[in-house]
């Protein structure tokens, strides 16, 4: 069993990765971080992977995402999957969701850690992978919905230290 974090580099995905890293340490579970890259330059621009006018370079995106992941969770196994946008009836987001679900099944994920403002909402925007990924019942889902402000981050680090003290 393993923990899976779909990672797009956003603030919420980074917070989900931080939480998954802590869970992985506590549960002694493998942490797998997945970045799915559609062959769609506009999708990459919308997520801040490339700037307007910058060429769409999948290898550069992969290196950048791996660097960001290693800064947060150096113990994680990082992987990327590329998906094609050739299918006329699907969007880049739909393809990303399919790939996340496929990889979750492949690695026998026990928990997915998703950073999404929309996962579990009654109404979900078309561009969110959160809700469709969260609806799969093969794994549990931990959803990080809101960024942590600096004051709360201090409280959270105190809680983490107290939890570590209880383990000892």
C-alpha positions as CSV (number, residue, x, y, z in Angstrom):
1,X,0.0,0.0,0.0
2,X,1.1,3.5,-0.6
3,X,0.0,7.2,-0.3
4,X,-0.5,9.1,-3.6
5,X,-0.4,12.8,-4.0
6,X,-1.5,14.2,-7.4
7,X,0.8,17.3,-7.6
8,X,0.4,20.3,-9.8
9,X,2.6,22.7,-7.9
10,X,-0.2,24.8,-6.5
11,X,-0.3,25.9,-2.9
12,X,-3.0,23.4,-1.9
13,X,-1.2,20.6,-3.6
14,X,2.0,21.5,-1.7
15,X,0.1,21.5,1.6
16,X,-1.4,18.1,0.7
17,X,2.1,16.9,0.0
18,X,3.3,18.2,3.4
19,X,0.4,16.3,5.1
20,X,1.0,13.1,3.1
21,X,4.7,13.2,4.0
22,X,3.9,13.4,7.7
23,X,1.4,10.5,7.3
24,X,3.9,8.5,5.4
25,X,6.4,8.9,8.1
26,X,4.0,7.9,10.8
27,X,2.5,5.0,9.0
28,X,5.7,3.9,7.3
29,X,4.0,3.9,3.9
30,X,5.6,4.7,0.6
31,X,4.8,8.2,-0.6
32,X,4.3,8.6,-4.4
33,X,3.9,12.0,-5.9
34,X,2.3,12.1,-9.4
35,X,2.4,15.0,-11.8
36,X,0.2,14.4,-14.9
37,X,1.2,16.5,-17.9
38,X,-1.2,16.9,-20.8
39,X,0.2,17.8,-24.1
40,X,-1.6,21.2,-23.8
41,X,0.4,24.4,-23.5
42,X,-2.6,26.4,-22.3
43,X,-3.2,23.9,-19.5
44,X,0.5,24.3,-18.5
45,X,0.2,28.1,-18.6
46,X,-3.0,28.1,-16.5
47,X,-1.1,26.2,-13.7
48,X,1.9,28.4,-13.9
49,X,4.2,25.7,-15.2
50,X,5.2,28.0,-18.1
51,X,4.9,31.7,-18.7
52,X,3.0,33.3,-21.6
53,X,5.3,33.2,-24.6
54,X,7.5,30.5,-23.1
55,X,7.8,27.3,-25.1
56,X,6.0,24.2,-23.9
57,X,8.9,21.9,-22.8
58,X,7.7,18.8,-21.0
59,X,11.1,17.9,-19.8
60,X,11.6,21.3,-18.2
61,X,8.2,21.0,-16.5
62,X,9.1,17.6,-15.1
63,X,12.4,18.9,-13.7
64,X,10.7,21.9,-12.2
65,X,8.0,19.8,-10.5
66,X,10.5,17.2,-9.2
67,X,12.5,20.0,-7.7
68,X,9.5,21.4,-5.9
69,X,8.5,18.0,-4.6
70,X,12.0,17.2,-3.3
71,X,12.0,20.5,-1.4
72,X,8.9,19.4,0.5
73,X,9.3,15.6,0.7
74,X,12.7,14.4,-0.3
75,X,11.7,10.8,0.7
76,X,8.9,10.7,-1.9
77,X,9.0,8.8,-5.1
78,X,8.3,11.3,-7.9
79,X,6.8,10.3,-11.2
80,X,5.3,12.0,-14.1
81,X,2.8,10.7,-16.7
82,X,2.1,12.3,-20.0
83,X,-1.4,12.3,-21.5
84,X,-2.5,13.1,-25.0
85,X,-5.2,15.6,-25.8
86,X,-6.1,13.8,-29.1
87,X,-9.4,12.5,-27.8
88,X,-12.1,14.8,-29.3
89,X,-14.6,14.1,-26.5
90,X,-12.4,14.7,-23.5
91,X,-10.6,17.7,-21.9
92,X,-7.1,17.9,-20.5
93,X,-8.7,17.7,-17.1
94,X,-10.6,14.6,-17.9
95,X,-7.4,12.9,-19.1
96,X,-5.6,14.0,-16.0
97,X,-8.3,12.5,-13.8
98,X,-8.2,9.2,-15.7
99,X,-4.5,9.0,-15.3
100,X,-4.5,9.7,-11.6
101,X,-7.1,7.0,-11.1
102,X,-5.1,4.6,-13.2
103,X,-1.9,5.2,-11.3
104,X,-3.8,4.9,-7.9
105,X,-4.9,1.5,-9.0
106,X,-1.5,0.5,-10.3
107,X,0.3,1.4,-7.0
108,X,-2.6,0.1,-4.8
109,X,-2.9,3.5,-3.1
110,X,-4.5,3.4,0.3
111,X,-5.0,7.1,0.5
112,X,-5.0,10.0,-2.0
113,X,-4.0,13.4,-0.7
114,X,-5.6,16.1,-2.8
115,X,-5.1,19.8,-2.6
116,X,-8.4,21.2,-4.1
117,X,-10.8,23.9,-3.2
118,X,-13.5,22.0,-5.0
119,X,-13.1,18.3,-4.1
120,X,-16.3,17.0,-2.5
121,X,-18.3,20.1,-3.4
122,X,-21.8,19.7,-4.6
123,X,-21.0,21.8,-7.7
124,X,-17.5,21.3,-9.1
125,X,-15.9,23.3,-11.9
126,X,-14.9,21.5,-15.1
127,X,-11.3,22.4,-14.6
128,X,-10.9,20.7,-11.2
129,X,-9.5,17.2,-10.8
130,X,-10.5,17.1,-7.1
131,X,-14.1,16.0,-7.2
132,X,-13.8,13.3,-9.9
133,X,-10.7,11.8,-8.3
134,X,-12.3,12.0,-4.8
135,X,-15.4,10.1,-6.0
136,X,-13.5,6.8,-6.6
137,X,-14.1,4.4,-3.8
138,X,-11.0,2.2,-4.2
139,X,-9.1,4.5,-1.8
140,X,-9.6,6.9,1.0
141,X,-9.2,10.6,0.3
142,X,-7.7,13.3,2.4
143,X,-8.6,16.7,1.0
144,X,-6.7,19.9,1.8
145,X,-9.3,22.7,0.9
146,X,-7.8,25.9,2.2
147,X,-4.3,27.3,2.4
148,X,-2.8,27.7,5.9
149,X,-2.1,31.2,7.0
150,X,1.2,31.8,8.7
151,X,-0.3,32.0,12.2
152,X,-2.1,28.7,11.8
153,X,1.2,27.2,10.4
154,X,2.8,28.0,13.8
155,X,0.0,26.3,15.6
156,X,0.2,23.3,13.3
157,X,4.0,22.9,14.0
158,X,3.3,22.9,17.7
159,X,0.6,20.2,17.3
160,X,3.1,18.2,15.2
161,X,5.7,18.4,18.0
162,X,3.2,17.4,20.6
163,X,2.1,14.4,18.5
164,X,5.7,13.4,18.1
165,X,6.2,13.6,21.9
166,X,3.2,11.3,22.4
167,X,4.8,8.7,20.1
168,X,7.9,8.6,22.2
